[in-house]
Amino acid sequence: TNDFQSAIATYLDEYKPDLLQRRQMQNEWTVSWNELDDASNRSDFVFHPSHGIAGELNIFGKYVVLTLKVECAWKEDGNTDNKDNSNNKDNGSLQFTMFARARFLTKSEARKSSATNADDNNNDSNNKKQRKVEDKIRAKMLQRLQKDSYISKLLLQRNDYKVLSKALVHVKGDEMEERVDIDDDIAEACRRSVLSTASTPIDLIEVLLSLPYLPKDVGLARRAKLRLLEDAMFDECEKEGEDDLIDDLSISDASTPQDDANAKSNDTSGGNSAIKKRAKIG
């Protein structure tokens, strides 16, 4: 959990988001990480992973708890017949999936959170009055949130989830396959749940992809992150009808320009834009 709290603090320091977003994340968010069985032990991957990370991340907002179940597995392969061995460290395969569901904070959880931020100088009488006011506000907010057509998509049974994002990356020498997808509706539901001050889901996606279930020292993970961000931005431009922005949009790791050229040359989607809508993983 400490690693995730530190990663969020680093994100706020480096990316310097909008002041309202910063305040919401600093004042309302608490996070907890529960590690699950190593994702590399799973048998349903399209390759045989050698490393893996799996767990559940709970983001506690003011009214909603967003639970993200994450599975990341990869295999790095430094052996290749490619004469140029400069990018051998990025050879291999990676599969990343993020699932989401949500629930409302219970009254006791909300009161505990409120007590944490309460002024110690208030007497018991004032605290009781404040709790009554907060309970009324919370009841009205829950009624409003329950009617939200997006958030309702995430109000599932404990073991049920919706897929938020998927990424599959294969790199072998000059050959590359990248398949990514972010579910727009689920991303919007997540935004409304815990980062309502953001104008688009991209801000939340950026935060989520900066967390340590995507290992920073693995080149395949960096590729997956970049492509998922690219997909999210493409979708947002598409919604806004910004055709010129779509034509110019390109997110890439500056240290590996040749990889992006190879990715374009392997594009069979028939798209004309500078980036492609990655194949859906279904």
Protein Blocks (a to p, Z undefined) as FASTA:
>chain_A
ZZmmmmmmmmmmmnopafklmmmmmmmpccdddddddfklpckbcbdcfbdcdddddddd
fkbccdddddddddddfbdfbfblmlmmmgccdddddddddddddfklmmmmmmmmpcfk
bcfklmmmmmmmmmmmmmmmmmmmmmpmklmmmmccfkbccdfbdcddddehjbccdddd
ddfklmmmmmmmmmmmbmbfklmmmmmmmpckbcfklmklmmmmmmmmmmmmmmmmmmno
paklmmmgccddfklmmlmmmmmmmpcnlpabfbdcddddZZ
